[in-house]
Amino acid sequence: MVRVMVVGPTSRPSLEVADEVETDLIRLRRTGAEVVYRSTGAGPRSIRSDADVMDAAPHVVRVILAAALDLCLDALG
């Protein structure tokens, strides 16, 4: 099965973006693909400039590394 993770790169609360996120996840789902959403919960409130991108980047990397570790731990049983 293909796994896709969409990362929310801002500090906006999950409840605030839930409807937007669900619409995107439904659009992205395909047969045989698992699509999940994880928010960084940190960084800028929105991405509007290169400075916002730079502020968000380390939080996005942290979420991706945590997800990769989770997959490795799941594979080990």
All heavy atoms as a GROMACS GRO file, in nm:
protein
  571
    1MET      N    1   0.083  -0.118   0.000
    1MET     CA    2   0.000   0.000   0.000
    1MET      C    3   0.088   0.125   0.000
    1MET      O    4   0.186   0.133   0.072
    1MET     CB    5  -0.090   0.002   0.123
    1MET     CG    6  -0.169   0.130   0.134
    1MET     SD    7  -0.272   0.148   0.278
    1MET     CE    8  -0.395   0.026   0.244
    2VAL      N    9   0.050   0.219  -0.078
    2VAL     CA   10   0.119   0.348  -0.083
    2VAL      C   11   0.069   0.434   0.033
    2VAL      O   12  -0.050   0.440   0.060
    2VAL     CB   13   0.089   0.420  -0.217
    2VAL    CG1   14   0.148   0.559  -0.218
    2VAL    CG2   15   0.140   0.339  -0.333
    3ARG      N   16   0.162   0.498   0.102
    3ARG     CA   17   0.127   0.589   0.211
    3ARG      C   18   0.171   0.729   0.174
    3ARG      O   19   0.285   0.751   0.133
    3ARG     CB   20   0.194   0.547   0.340
    3ARG     CG   21   0.145   0.416   0.393
    3ARG     CD   22   0.214   0.384   0.522
    3ARG     NE   23   0.170   0.256   0.573
    3ARG     CZ   24   0.219   0.200   0.681
    3ARG    NH1   25   0.313   0.262   0.751
    3ARG    NH2   26   0.175   0.084   0.721
    4VAL      N   27   0.081   0.822   0.190
    4VAL     CA   28   0.110   0.963   0.162
    4VAL      C   29   0.078   1.042   0.287
    4VAL      O   30  -0.028   1.025   0.346
    4VAL     CB   31   0.024   1.016   0.044
    4VAL    CG1   32   0.049   1.164   0.021
    4VAL    CG2   33   0.049   0.934  -0.082
    5MET      N   34   0.170   1.128   0.328
    5MET     CA   35   0.146   1.213   0.442
    5MET      C   36   0.147   1.358   0.396
    5MET      O   37   0.244   1.404   0.335
    5MET     CB   38   0.252   1.194   0.550
    5MET     CG   39   0.227   1.280   0.672
    5MET     SD   40   0.347   1.256   0.806
    5MET     CE   41   0.496   1.320   0.732
    6VAL      N   42   0.040   1.428   0.425
    6VAL     CA   43   0.030   1.570   0.398
    6VAL      C   44   0.068   1.641   0.527
    6VAL      O   45   0.012   1.611   0.633
    6VAL     CB   46  -0.113   1.608   0.354
    6VAL    CG1   47  -0.124   1.759   0.332
    6VAL    CG2   48  -0.153   1.531   0.229
    7VAL      N   49   0.164   1.731   0.520
    7VAL     CA   50   0.209   1.802   0.640
    7VAL      C   51   0.157   1.945   0.637
    7VAL      O   52   0.182   2.020   0.542
    7VAL     CB   53   0.364   1.803   0.648
    7VAL    CG1   54   0.409   1.882   0.770
    7VAL    CG2   55   0.418   1.661   0.651
    8GLY      N   56   0.084   1.980   0.742
    8GLY     CA   57   0.040   2.119   0.759
    8GLY      C   58   0.156   2.197   0.820
    8GLY      O   59   0.195   2.170   0.933
    9PRO      N   60   0.212   2.293   0.749
    9PRO     CA   61   0.336   2.357   0.792
    9PRO      C   62   0.319   2.476   0.886
    9PRO      O   63   0.414   2.550   0.909
    9PRO     CB   64   0.396   2.404   0.660
    9PRO     CG   65   0.276   2.439   0.578
    9PRO     CD   66   0.172   2.336   0.615
   10THR      N   67   0.200   2.495   0.939
   10THR     CA   68   0.177   2.614   1.022
   10THR      C   69   0.134   2.578   1.163
   10THR      O   70   0.108   2.462   1.195
   10THR     CB   71   0.069   2.703   0.960
   10THR    OG1   72  -0.056   2.636   0.966
   10THR    CG2   73   0.103   2.740   0.816
   11SER      N   74   0.122   2.682   1.244
   11SER     CA   75   0.080   2.663   1.382
   11SER      C   76  -0.071   2.673   1.398
   11SER      O   77  -0.121   2.670   1.511
   11SER     CB   78   0.149   2.768   1.471
   11SER     OG   79   0.112   2.898   1.429
   12ARG      N   80  -0.144   2.681   1.288
   12ARG     CA   81  -0.290   2.688   1.298
   12ARG      C   82  -0.344   2.561   1.364
   12ARG      O   83  -0.304   2.451   1.328
   12ARG     CB   84  -0.353   2.706   1.161
   12ARG     CG   85  -0.325   2.844   1.102
   12ARG     CD   86  -0.378   2.859   0.963
   12ARG     NE   87  -0.522   2.846   0.960
   12ARG     CZ   88  -0.591   2.824   0.848
   12ARG    NH1   89  -0.528   2.811   0.733
   12ARG    NH2   90  -0.722   2.815   0.851
   13PRO      N   91  -0.434   2.576   1.460
   13PRO     CA   92  -0.489   2.459   1.530
   13PRO      C   93  -0.563   2.364   1.435
   13PRO      O   94  -0.627   2.409   1.339
   13PRO     CB   95  -0.586   2.521   1.631
   13PRO     CG   96  -0.546   2.663   1.644
   13PRO     CD   97  -0.484   2.702   1.512
   14SER      N   98  -0.555   2.235   1.462
   14SER     CA   99  -0.618   2.134   1.377
   14SER      C  100  -0.766   2.160   1.357
   14SER      O  101  -0.818   2.142   1.246
   14SER     CB  102  -0.596   1.995   1.435
   14SER     OG  103  -0.460   1.962   1.432
   15LEU      N  104  -0.836   2.199   1.462
   15LEU     CA  105  -0.980   2.224   1.448
   15LEU      C  106  -1.008   2.339   1.352
   15LEU      O  107  -1.110   2.340   1.283
   15LEU     CB  108  -1.042   2.254   1.585
   15LEU     CG  109  -1.050   2.136   1.680
   15LEU    CD1  110  -1.105   2.181   1.816
   15LEU    CD2  111  -1.135   2.024   1.622
   16GLU      N  112  -0.919   2.433   1.345
   16GLU     CA  113  -0.936   2.550   1.258
   16GLU      C  114  -0.924   2.513   1.110
   16GLU      O  115  -0.987   2.576   1.025
   16GLU     CB  116  -0.832   2.656   1.294
   16GLU     CG  117  -0.853   2.790   1.229
   16GLU     CD  118  -0.752   2.891   1.276
   16GLU    OE1  119  -0.742   2.914   1.398
   16GLU    OE2  120  -0.681   2.948   1.190
   17VAL      N  121  -0.844   2.414   1.079
   17VAL     CA  122  -0.821   2.376   0.940
   17VAL      C  123  -0.886   2.244   0.901
   17VAL      O  124  -0.871   2.198   0.788
   17VAL     CB  125  -0.669   2.371   0.908
   17VAL    CG1  126  -0.605   2.506   0.925
   17VAL    CG2  127  -0.599   2.266   0.991
   18ALA      N  128  -0.960   2.183   0.992
   18ALA     CA  129  -1.014   2.048   0.971
   18ALA      C  130  -1.094   2.035   0.841
   18ALA      O  131  -1.075   1.938   0.766
   18ALA     CB  132  -1.098   2.006   1.091
   19ASP      N  133  -1.183   2.129   0.814
   19ASP     CA  134  -1.266   2.119   0.693
   19ASP      C  135  -1.182   2.129   0.567
   19ASP      O  136  -1.201   2.053   0.472
   19ASP     CB  137  -1.374   2.227   0.692
   19ASP     CG  138  -1.481   2.202   0.798
   19ASP    OD1  139  -1.494   2.087   0.845
   19ASP    OD2  140  -1.551   2.299   0.833
   20GLU      N  141  -1.087   2.223   0.565
   20GLU     CA  142  -0.997   2.238   0.449
   20GLU      C  143  -0.916   2.110   0.428
   20GLU      O  144  -0.902   2.062   0.315
   20GLU     CB  145  -0.900   2.353   0.470
   20GLU     CG  146  -0.959   2.489   0.479
   20GLU     CD  147  -0.853   2.591   0.519
   20GLU    OE1  148  -0.739   2.584   0.470
   20GLU    OE2  149  -0.885   2.678   0.602
   21VAL      N  150  -0.863   2.059   0.535
   21VAL     CA  151  -0.777   1.941   0.528
   21VAL      C  152  -0.857   1.821   0.478
   21VAL      O  153  -0.812   1.748   0.389
   21VAL     CB  154  -0.712   1.911   0.664
   21VAL    CG1  155  -0.646   1.775   0.665
   21VAL    CG2  156  -0.611   2.020   0.698
   22GLU      N  157  -0.974   1.799   0.533
   22GLU     CA  158  -1.054   1.683   0.492
   22GLU      C  159  -1.089   1.689   0.345
   22GLU      O  160  -1.082   1.588   0.275
   22GLU     CB  161  -1.180   1.672   0.579
   22GLU     CG  162  -1.256   1.543   0.557
   22GLU     CD  163  -1.173   1.416   0.578
   22GLU    OE1  164  -1.082   1.414   0.661
   22GLU    OE2  165  -1.200   1.316   0.508
   23THR      N  166  -1.122   1.807   0.295
   23THR     CA  167  -1.151   1.824   0.152
   23THR      C  168  -1.030   1.784   0.068
   23THR      O  169  -1.042   1.712  -0.031
   23THR     CB  170  -1.191   1.969   0.122
   23THR    OG1  171  -1.309   2.001   0.199
   23THR    CG2  172  -1.220   1.991  -0.025
   24ASP      N  173  -0.912   1.828   0.109
   24ASP     CA  174  -0.790   1.794   0.035
   24ASP      C  175  -0.761   1.645   0.044
   24ASP      O  176  -0.722   1.582  -0.055
   24ASP     CB  177  -0.670   1.872   0.089
   24ASP     CG  178  -0.675   2.019   0.051
   24ASP    OD1  179  -0.745   2.054  -0.048
   24ASP    OD2  180  -0.608   2.099   0.118
   25LEU      N  181  -0.777   1.585   0.161
   25LEU     CA  182  -0.748   1.443   0.177
   25LEU      C  183  -0.841   1.358   0.091
   25LEU      O  184  -0.798   1.260   0.029
   25LEU     CB  185  -0.758   1.401   0.324
   25LEU     CG  186  -0.656   1.464   0.418
   25LEU    CD1  187  -0.675   1.410   0.560
   25LEU    CD2  188  -0.513   1.441   0.371
   26ILE      N  189  -0.968   1.393   0.087
   26ILE     CA  190  -1.064   1.320   0.003
   26ILE      C  191  -1.020   1.328  -0.143
   26ILE      O  192  -1.022   1.229  -0.215
   26ILE     CB  193  -1.206   1.376   0.022
   26ILE    CG1  194  -1.259   1.338   0.161
   26ILE    CG2  195  -1.300   1.326  -0.088
   26ILE    CD1  196  -1.386   1.410   0.202
   27ARG      N  197  -0.978   1.446  -0.186
   27ARG     CA  198  -0.934   1.464  -0.325
   27ARG      C  199  -0.809   1.381  -0.356
   27ARG      O  200  -0.792   1.331  -0.467
   27ARG     CB  201  -0.907   1.613  -0.350
   27ARG     CG  202  -0.869   1.648  -0.492
   27ARG     CD  203  -0.855   1.799  -0.509
   27ARG     NE  204  -0.775   1.865  -0.408
   27ARG     CZ  205  -0.641   1.869  -0.408
   27ARG    NH1  206  -0.572   1.807  -0.501
   27ARG    NH2  207  -0.576   1.934  -0.313
   28LEU      N  208  -0.722   1.365  -0.258
   28LEU     CA  209  -0.595   1.297  -0.280
   28LEU      C  210  -0.604   1.145  -0.268
   28LEU      O  211  -0.516   1.074  -0.316
   28LEU     CB  212  -0.490   1.349  -0.182
   28LEU     CG  213  -0.449   1.495  -0.202
   28LEU    CD1  214  -0.364   1.541  -0.084
   28LEU    CD2  215  -0.373   1.511  -0.332
   29ARG      N  216  -0.706   1.094  -0.202
   29ARG     CA  217  -0.716   0.949  -0.182
   29ARG      C  218  -0.736   0.878  -0.314
   29ARG      O  219  -0.814   0.919  -0.400
   29ARG     CB  220  -0.832   0.918  -0.088
   29ARG     CG  221  -0.799   0.952   0.054
   29ARG     CD  222  -0.904   0.896   0.150
   29ARG     NE  223  -0.866   0.934   0.285
   29ARG     CZ  224  -0.927   1.029   0.356
   29ARG    NH1  225  -1.031   1.092   0.306
   29ARG    NH2  226  -0.885   1.059   0.476
   30ARG      N  227  -0.669   0.769  -0.327
   30ARG     CA  228  -0.681   0.682  -0.444
   30ARG      C  229  -0.691   0.538  -0.394
   30ARG      O  230  -0.646   0.507  -0.284
   30ARG     CB  231  -0.558   0.693  -0.535
   30ARG     CG  232  -0.528   0.832  -0.587
   30ARG     CD  233  -0.630   0.871  -0.694
   30ARG     NE  234  -0.595   0.997  -0.757
   30ARG     CZ  235  -0.646   1.114  -0.724
   30ARG    NH1  236  -0.732   1.123  -0.626
   30ARG    NH2  237  -0.612   1.223  -0.789
   31THR      N  238  -0.744   0.453  -0.476
   31THR     CA  239  -0.750   0.312  -0.440
   31THR      C  240  -0.609   0.261  -0.411
   31THR      O  241  -0.517   0.284  -0.488
   31THR     CB  242  -0.812   0.229  -0.555
   31THR    OG1  243  -0.941   0.283  -0.583
   31THR    CG2  244  -0.824   0.084  -0.518
   32GLY      N  245  -0.594   0.197  -0.298
   32GLY     CA  246  -0.464   0.143  -0.262
   32GLY      C  247  -0.370   0.243  -0.198
   32GLY      O  248  -0.254   0.212  -0.176
   33ALA      N  249  -0.419   0.364  -0.170
   33ALA     CA  250  -0.333   0.465  -0.109
   33ALA      C  251  -0.393   0.509   0.025
   33ALA      O  252  -0.513   0.532   0.035
   33ALA     CB  253  -0.317   0.585  -0.200
   34GLU      N  254  -0.308   0.519   0.123
   34GLU     CA  255  -0.348   0.571   0.252
   34GLU      C  256  -0.296   0.715   0.260
   34GLU      O  257  -0.178   0.740   0.240
   34GLU     CB  258  -0.285   0.488   0.364
   34GLU     CG  259  -0.311   0.542   0.501
   34GLU     CD  260  -0.233   0.469   0.610
   34GLU    OE1  261  -0.158   0.374   0.578
   34GLU    OE2  262  -0.246   0.509   0.726
   35VAL      N  263  -0.385   0.808   0.287
   35VAL     CA  264  -0.347   0.949   0.295
   35VAL      C  265  -0.378   0.997   0.436
   35VAL      O  266  -0.491   0.984   0.483
   35VAL     CB  267  -0.422   1.035   0.192
   35VAL    CG1  268  -0.378   1.180   0.200
   35VAL    CG2  269  -0.402   0.981   0.051
   36VAL      N  270  -0.276   1.050   0.502
   36VAL     CA  271  -0.294   1.101   0.637
   36VAL      C  272  -0.245   1.245   0.645
   36VAL      O  273  -0.170   1.291   0.559
   36VAL     CB  274  -0.218   1.015   0.742
   36VAL    CG1  275  -0.272   0.873   0.744
   36VAL    CG2  276  -0.070   1.015   0.716
   37TYR      N  277  -0.287   1.313   0.749
   37TYR     CA  278  -0.249   1.453   0.770
   37TYR      C  279  -0.184   1.466   0.906
   37TYR      O  280  -0.233   1.412   1.005
   37TYR     CB  281  -0.374   1.542   0.765
   37TYR     CG  282  -0.346   1.686   0.796
   37TYR    CD1  283  -0.296   1.772   0.700
   37TYR    CD2  284  -0.369   1.737   0.923
   37TYR    CE1  285  -0.270   1.906   0.728
   37TYR    CE2  286  -0.344   1.871   0.953
   37TYR     CZ  287  -0.294   1.954   0.854
   37TYR     OH  288  -0.269   2.085   0.883
   38ARG      N  289  -0.073   1.537   0.909
   38ARG     CA  290  -0.008   1.573   1.035
   38ARG      C  291   0.027   1.721   1.028
   38ARG      O  292   0.078   1.768   0.928
   38ARG     CB  293   0.120   1.493   1.059
   38ARG     CG  294   0.095   1.348   1.092
   38ARG     CD  295   0.220   1.284   1.145
   38ARG     NE  296   0.202   1.141   1.158
   38ARG     CZ  297   0.293   1.059   1.205
   38ARG    NH1  298   0.412   1.106   1.241
   38ARG    NH2  299   0.270   0.931   1.214
   39SER      N  300  -0.002   1.788   1.136
   39SER     CA  301   0.030   1.930   1.146
   39SER      C  302   0.157   1.946   1.229
   39SER      O  303   0.180   1.871   1.323
   39SER     CB  304  -0.084   2.004   1.214
   39SER     OG  305  -0.049   2.138   1.238
   40THR      N  306   0.235   2.047   1.195
   40THR     CA  307   0.354   2.073   1.275
   40THR      C  308   0.313   2.134   1.409
   40THR      O  309   0.382   2.113   1.509
   40THR     CB  310   0.450   2.171   1.205
   40THR    OG1  311   0.386   2.297   1.189
   40THR    CG2  312   0.497   2.116   1.072
   41GLY      N  313   0.205   2.208   1.409
   41GLY     CA  314   0.161   2.274   1.531
   41GLY      C  315   0.256   2.382   1.579
   41GLY      O  316   0.248   2.430   1.691
   42ALA      N  317   0.349   2.419   1.494
   42ALA     CA  318   0.451   2.518   1.531
   42ALA      C  319   0.482   2.604   1.409
   42ALA      O  320   0.434   2.578   1.300
   42ALA     CB  321   0.576   2.447   1.580
   43GLY      N  322   0.564   2.703   1.431
   43GLY     CA  323   0.604   2.789   1.321
   43GLY      C  324   0.505   2.901   1.297
   43GLY      O  325   0.425   2.934   1.384
   44PRO      N  326   0.507   2.958   1.177
   44PRO     CA  327   0.422   3.073   1.148
   44PRO      C  328   0.274   3.032   1.140
   44PRO      O  329   0.242   2.914   1.120
   44PRO     CB  330   0.473   3.122   1.012
   44PRO     CG  331   0.531   3.000   0.949
   44PRO     CD  332   0.589   2.920   1.062
   45ARG      N  333   0.187   3.128   1.156
   45ARG     CA  334   0.042   3.101   1.148
   45ARG      C  335   0.000   3.075   1.003
   45ARG      O  336  -0.096   3.003   0.978
   45ARG     CB  337  -0.033   3.220   1.206
   45ARG     CG  338  -0.178   3.199   1.215
   45ARG     CD  339  -0.232   3.245   1.348
   45ARG     NE  340  -0.376   3.241   1.348
   45ARG     CZ  341  -0.446   3.133   1.381
   45ARG    NH1  342  -0.386   3.024   1.419
   45ARG    NH2  343  -0.577   3.136   1.377
   46SER      N  344   0.070   3.133   0.909
   46SER     CA  345   0.044   3.109   0.767
   46SER      C  346   0.176   3.126   0.692
   46SER      O  347   0.272   3.180   0.745
   46SER     CB  348  -0.061   3.208   0.714
   46SER     OG  349  -0.014   3.340   0.723
   47ILE      N  350   0.178   3.078   0.568
   47ILE     CA  351   0.297   3.087   0.485
   47ILE      C  352   0.268   3.191   0.377
   47ILE      O  353   0.188   3.168   0.286
   47ILE     CB  354   0.331   2.951   0.419
   47ILE    CG1  355   0.342   2.841   0.522
   47ILE    CG2  356   0.456   2.963   0.333
   47ILE    CD1  357   0.458   2.850   0.616
   48ARG      N  358   0.331   3.307   0.390
   48ARG     CA  359   0.308   3.416   0.295
   48ARG      C  360   0.437   3.477   0.241
   48ARG      O  361   0.433   3.565   0.156
   48ARG     CB  362   0.225   3.525   0.361
   48ARG     CG  363   0.087   3.477   0.401
   48ARG     CD  364   0.011   3.586   0.472
   48ARG     NE  365  -0.112   3.533   0.526
   48ARG     CZ  366  -0.231   3.548   0.472
   48ARG    NH1  367  -0.243   3.614   0.360
   48ARG    NH2  368  -0.337   3.496   0.528
   49SER      N  369   0.551   3.430   0.291
   49SER     CA  370   0.677   3.490   0.247
   49SER      C  371   0.789   3.386   0.258
   49SER      O  372   0.771   3.281   0.320
   49SER     CB  373   0.712   3.611   0.334
   49SER     OG  374   0.742   3.567   0.467
   50ASP      N  375   0.902   3.419   0.201
   50ASP     CA  376   1.018   3.331   0.214
   50ASP      C  377   1.058   3.316   0.360
   50ASP      O  378   1.102   3.209   0.402
   50ASP     CB  379   1.136   3.385   0.132
   50ASP     CG  380   1.114   3.371  -0.018
   50ASP    OD1  381   1.025   3.294  -0.060
   50ASP    OD2  382   1.186   3.439  -0.094
   51ALA      N  383   1.043   3.422   0.438
   51ALA     CA  384   1.077   3.415   0.580
   51ALA      C  385   0.985   3.316   0.652
   51ALA      O  386   1.031   3.240   0.739
   51ALA     CB  387   1.066   3.553   0.645
   52ASP      N  388   0.857   3.313   0.614
   52ASP     CA  389   0.763   3.216   0.672
   52ASP      C  390   0.805   3.073   0.638
   52ASP      O  391   0.798   2.983   0.721
   52ASP     CB  392   0.621   3.239   0.622
   52ASP     CG  393   0.560   3.368   0.672
   52ASP    OD1  394   0.605   3.421   0.776
   52ASP    OD2  395   0.466   3.418   0.606
   53VAL      N  396   0.850   3.054   0.514
   53VAL     CA  397   0.897   2.921   0.471
   53VAL      C  398   1.015   2.879   0.558
   53VAL      O  399   1.021   2.764   0.606
   53VAL     CB  400   0.936   2.922   0.321
   53VAL    CG1  401   1.006   2.792   0.284
   53VAL    CG2  402   0.813   2.943   0.234
   54MET      N  403   1.108   2.969   0.578
   54MET     CA  404   1.225   2.938   0.659
   54MET      C  405   1.187   2.909   0.805
   54MET      O  406   1.245   2.821   0.869
   54MET     CB  407   1.327   3.052   0.652
   54MET     CG  408   1.385   3.074   0.514
   54MET     SD  409   1.468   2.928   0.448
   54MET     CE  410   1.607   2.919   0.558
   55ASP      N  411   1.089   2.981   0.857
   55ASP     CA  412   1.043   2.957   0.993
   55ASP      C  413   0.974   2.822   1.006
   55ASP      O  414   0.985   2.753   1.107
   55ASP     CB  415   0.946   3.067   1.038
   55ASP     CG  416   1.014   3.200   1.063
   55ASP    OD1  417   1.140   3.203   1.075
   55ASP    OD2  418   0.943   3.302   1.071
   56ALA      N  419   0.901   2.782   0.902
   56ALA     CA  420   0.825   2.656   0.906
   56ALA      C  421   0.913   2.534   0.881
   56ALA      O  422   0.885   2.425   0.933
   56ALA     CB  423   0.713   2.660   0.802
   57ALA      N  424   1.018   2.549   0.802
   57ALA     CA  425   1.099   2.436   0.754
   57ALA      C  426   1.147   2.341   0.864
   57ALA      O  427   1.128   2.218   0.851
   57ALA     CB  428   1.216   2.486   0.672
   58PRO      N  429   1.206   2.386   0.973
   58PRO     CA  430   1.254   2.289   1.071
   58PRO      C  431   1.141   2.209   1.137
   58PRO      O  432   1.160   2.093   1.171
   58PRO     CB  433   1.328   2.375   1.175
   58PRO     CG  434   1.300   2.516   1.144
   58PRO     CD  435   1.244   2.522   1.007
   59HIS      N  436   1.024   2.269   1.147
   59HIS     CA  437   0.910   2.199   1.206
   59HIS      C  438   0.857   2.092   1.111
   59HIS      O  439   0.818   1.983   1.154
   59HIS     CB  440   0.800   2.299   1.243
   59HIS     CG  441   0.850   2.408   1.333
   59HIS    ND1  442   0.887   2.386   1.463
   59HIS    CD2  443   0.872   2.540   1.309
   59HIS    CE1  444   0.928   2.500   1.517
   59HIS    NE2  445   0.921   2.594   1.425
   60VAL      N  446   0.858   2.123   0.981
   60VAL     CA  447   0.816   2.025   0.881
   60VAL      C  448   0.913   1.907   0.880
   60VAL      O  449   0.871   1.791   0.880
   60VAL     CB  450   0.806   2.090   0.741
   60VAL    CG1  451   0.783   1.986   0.633
   60VAL    CG2  452   0.696   2.196   0.739
   61VAL      N  453   1.042   1.935   0.884
   61VAL     CA  454   1.142   1.828   0.888
   61VAL      C  455   1.123   1.741   1.011
   61VAL      O  456   1.128   1.618   1.004
   61VAL     CB  457   1.286   1.887   0.882
   61VAL    CG1  458   1.390   1.780   0.909
   61VAL    CG2  459   1.310   1.955   0.747
   62ARG      N  460   1.097   1.803   1.127
   62ARG     CA  461   1.074   1.728   1.251
   62ARG      C  462   0.956   1.631   1.236
   62ARG      O  463   0.965   1.514   1.272
   62ARG     CB  464   1.048   1.824   1.367
   62ARG     CG  465   1.016   1.755   1.498
   62ARG     CD  466   0.980   1.853   1.610
   62ARG     NE  467   0.890   1.960   1.572
   62ARG     CZ  468   0.756   1.947   1.565
   62ARG    NH1  469   0.699   1.833   1.591
   62ARG    NH2  470   0.682   2.050   1.530
   63VAL      N  471   0.847   1.678   1.176
   63VAL     CA  472   0.729   1.593   1.157
   63VAL      C  473   0.760   1.478   1.062
   63VAL      O  474   0.720   1.364   1.085
   63VAL     CB  475   0.609   1.677   1.108
   63VAL    CG1  476   0.495   1.590   1.059
   63VAL    CG2  477   0.561   1.770   1.219
   64ILE      N  478   0.832   1.506   0.955
   64ILE     CA  479   0.867   1.402   0.858
   64ILE      C  480   0.958   1.297   0.921
   64ILE      O  481   0.938   1.176   0.903
   64ILE     CB  482   0.932   1.464   0.732
   64ILE    CG1  483   0.827   1.545   0.657
   64ILE    CG2  484   0.994   1.356   0.643
   64ILE    CD1  485   0.884   1.633   0.548
   65LEU      N  486   1.057   1.341   0.997
   65LEU     CA  487   1.147   1.246   1.063
   65LEU      C  488   1.071   1.161   1.166
   65LEU      O  489   1.095   1.039   1.176
   65LEU     CB  490   1.263   1.318   1.129
   65LEU     CG  491   1.364   1.382   1.034
   65LEU    CD1  492   1.467   1.463   1.112
   65LEU    CD2  493   1.431   1.277   0.947
   66ALA      N  494   0.979   1.221   1.239
   66ALA     CA  495   0.899   1.145   1.335
   66ALA      C  496   0.813   1.042   1.264
   66ALA      O  497   0.800   0.928   1.311
   66ALA     CB  498   0.812   1.239   1.418
   67ALA      N  499   0.756   1.078   1.150
   67ALA     CA  500   0.675   0.983   1.073
   67ALA      C  501   0.760   0.868   1.020
   67ALA      O  502   0.719   0.752   1.022
   67ALA     CB  503   0.605   1.054   0.958
   68ALA      N  504   0.880   0.898   0.973
   68ALA     CA  505   0.971   0.794   0.925
   68ALA      C  506   1.009   0.699   1.038
   68ALA      O  507   1.013   0.577   1.019
   68ALA     CB  508   1.096   0.856   0.863
   69LEU      N  509   1.035   0.754   1.156
   69LEU     CA  510   1.066   0.669   1.272
   69LEU      C  511   0.948   0.581   1.307
   69LEU      O  512   0.965   0.462   1.334
   69LEU     CB  513   1.106   0.757   1.390
   69LEU     CG  514   1.140   0.681   1.520
   69LEU    CD1  515   1.255   0.585   1.500
   69LEU    CD2  516   1.170   0.781   1.631
   70ASP      N  517   0.827   0.637   1.303
   70ASP     CA  518   0.707   0.557   1.330
   70ASP      C  519   0.696   0.440   1.234
   70ASP      O  520   0.664   0.327   1.274
   70ASP     CB  521   0.581   0.643   1.320
   70ASP     CG  522   0.566   0.744   1.433
   70ASP    OD1  523   0.639   0.732   1.534
   70ASP    OD2  524   0.483   0.835   1.418
   71LEU      N  525   0.722   0.464   1.105
   71LEU     CA  526   0.716   0.357   1.004
   71LEU      C  527   0.820   0.249   1.034
   71LEU      O  528   0.791   0.129   1.022
   71LEU     CB  529   0.738   0.413   0.863
   71LEU     CG  530   0.621   0.485   0.799
   71LEU    CD1  531   0.665   0.545   0.666
   71LEU    CD2  532   0.503   0.392   0.781
   72CYS      N  533   0.939   0.290   1.070
   72CYS     CA  534   1.046   0.193   1.103
   72CYS      C  535   1.007   0.110   1.223
   72CYS      O  536   1.025  -0.013   1.223
   72CYS     CB  537   1.178   0.265   1.128
   72CYS     SG  538   1.251   0.337   0.981
   73LEU      N  539   0.954   0.174   1.325
   73LEU     CA  540   0.914   0.101   1.445
   73LEU      C  541   0.798   0.006   1.416
   73LEU      O  542   0.795  -0.106   1.468
   73LEU     CB  543   0.878   0.199   1.558
   73LEU     CG  544   0.994   0.282   1.611
   73LEU    CD1  545   0.944   0.386   1.711
   73LEU    CD2  546   1.100   0.193   1.673
   74ASP      N  547   0.704   0.049   1.331
   74ASP     CA  548   0.593  -0.039   1.292
   74ASP      C  549   0.647  -0.162   1.218
   74ASP      O  550   0.600  -0.274   1.237
   74ASP     CB  551   0.494   0.034   1.202
   74ASP     CG  552   0.407   0.133   1.279
   74ASP    OD1  553   0.406   0.129   1.405
   74ASP    OD2  554   0.339   0.214   1.213
   75ALA      N  555   0.746  -0.141   1.130
   75ALA     CA  556   0.802  -0.251   1.052
   75ALA      C  557   0.874  -0.353   1.141
   75ALA      O  558   0.875  -0.473   1.112
   75ALA     CB  559   0.900  -0.196   0.947
   76LEU      N  560   0.930  -0.305   1.251
   76LEU     CA  561   0.999  -0.395   1.344
   76LEU      C  562   0.902  -0.474   1.431
   76LEU      O  563   0.941  -0.573   1.492
   76LEU     CB  564   1.095  -0.315   1.432
   76LEU     CG  565   1.214  -0.251   1.362
   76LEU    CD1  566   1.293  -0.164   1.459
   76LEU    CD2  567   1.304  -0.360   1.303
   77GLY      N  568   0.779  -0.427   1.433
   77GLY     CA  569   0.677  -0.500   1.508
   77GLY      C  570   0.668  -0.456   1.647
   77GLY      O  571   0.628  -0.497   1.743
   0.00000   0.00000   0.00000
